[in-house]
């Protein structure tokens, strides 16, 4: 018996029968091929729809397409359209084993769709992993991302990085709350102050899709009015999305929505919330648990189900322009969403941009404005101080502020806080010759000279060298004056002039949200103005020429927007509110502020740009890089027949050690920029041509010089 066992067991001496049986069974199991992890070599494929079409997260233009992968049977259930996956990318054709393509590095991606067969004739690599069975990429979001990528000559993967937040496993494991029933339609409230305001809310509540440009009256009521528009949309059983420029504006609308709806009715999507909380809120929207979303520019892609309204507040704010590729603007993304979902659109602001005026003039949107009597009753009194007034004013020649400004401050402090808007932060950011006003430049690098708090010494803002014996290169003068005085210097001077009054500053380092209604001086840079309880008694808008004198097409529009944003926080004229702006009173933006007529200013600007062929009447793209690279790129682009190339012109050389703007040339490099302009209707053809040329450059390899392409550049000089 034992000899038989020994012979049949392969010569294993002394092994009991049970052990030999176990050995034979393990050998039989070992003969069955097992799939190699992450390659699934030899694994069976899914019986139905065995091909997965995947968008890999590469973000380069020449790979802006889908790739097909085989679906292993074990991943069949989880590998559904919209989930995150990991795939091997970059394997050569020669690395094929058992009918499966192998090799390459692991990379993230999104599963777009499942297919019965692939267009690719060669062997397919297998999906390496389904990261999560949570479907995060819907068909609607994918269509929107593709439209944004095509409009801005970018890649779909780059847009999806902006649209889908990073995954948090802990947030996915937590269930979202059950959706609440639709609320009742709200009352019109302060919307009755506007012509057609009540009708706009009624249309939203009844399921309509009105499109409007809303010029809001000054004061804090705008946040409640925007919240009522959101609630009216929810009352119709649809979703709503509102995009705001910063966290402070989001907080105000959040408080207004909570007061109208209660907790749990809306989601807040901001970067300040943290990755896990933000992803949890985003998932609640994606799953349909929440149908109202407010947030900063990242919320423009929020996957709201059954979208009924998209809204944006203060579309002229720089914060609405995304800094990451392909740098879309929130207003344009929401316009695409309104067209794609056939939903309502609301663009609101105290000011009016040229783009907003174009929407009204084209008939695509209707205006929501208040009558002139309503405007006069809500706006403060605006007074101006020009160069002639300063020349006759002894106090202005000897001190920082003209007499009219001092009087406005004294009178305002009797009744409440006074706002002082200064165009620049810091102490004395820029100095100039007192005789000819030529900018004071460093002898070593031609950088701007700045005064220091410690004394009268000058220091270069670029290279940091001290300048002791400065003299003007234009007129030979030795006396200096402040070209633009910073916020901290202004606060110091006002503190000495009003020693019994507290002075608060709000700027980049520390932005105040609110200030009490007690008398105080609040010195702020543009965009950082805190809201005062009960409104400011007065406001000073200093150094207006510094904003109006910028060499940019939008200088006047931006200056008016910043002035109106500050003046809107001041009490109405009937309550004693006064605004003093130090700027030439004959200029169009200043006159528009005095009359509180931002719409008229935007309409006139639009007419002038139409005559000159400038945006937004035309579509424009900026191409920047070294001179040779730009010239070569433009020769390679198959431009539309109507395209006009302006330039190229040299760009300012960036100094080392200074903060670098997005898209600016590397420090010390000499770059040029060309502008390509096309008439309306040819923007898509221009973007497609530029994208194709850029993709061809990237496909040729790393030897190509860098060329940056931006559609609709915010500043064109």
Secondary structure, DSSP 8 states (H G I E B T S, - for coil): -HHHHHHHTTS-TT--HHHHHHHHHHHHHHTS----TTT-TT--B-SSS-EEEEEETT--GGG-S-EEEE-BGGGTTT--TT-EEEEEE---TT-EETTEE--SEEEEEEEEEEESS-S--S---BEEEEEES-----HHHHHHHHHHHHHTT--HHHHHHHHS----HHHHHS--------------GGGGGBTTHHHHHHHHHTT---EEEEE--SSTTHHHHHHHHHHHHHHTT-EEEEE-SSHHHHHHHHHHHHHHH-TTS-EEE-GGG-HHHHHHHHHHHHTTS--EEEESGGGGG---TTEEEEEEE-TTSGGGB--STT--BHHHHHHHHHHHHT-EEEEEESS--HHHHHHHHTTSSEEE-B-HHHHHHHS-EEEEE-HHHHHH-HHHHHSSS-HHHHHHHHHHHTTS-EEEEESS-SSB-EEEETTT--B-B-TTT--BEEE-TTSS-EEETTT--EESS---TTT----EEEEE--HHHHHHHHHHHTTTS-EEEESSSS--SEE-SSS-EEEEETT---EETT-BSEEEE--HHHHHTSSSTTHHHHHHHHHHHHHTTB--GGGT-EEEEES-TTSHHHHHHHHT-HHHHHHHHHHHHHHHT-TTTSEEEEEEE-HHHHHHHHHHS---TT-EEEEEEE-----TTS---TT---TT---EEEEEEE-TT-HHHHHHHHHHHHHHHHHH-TTS--EEEEES-S---
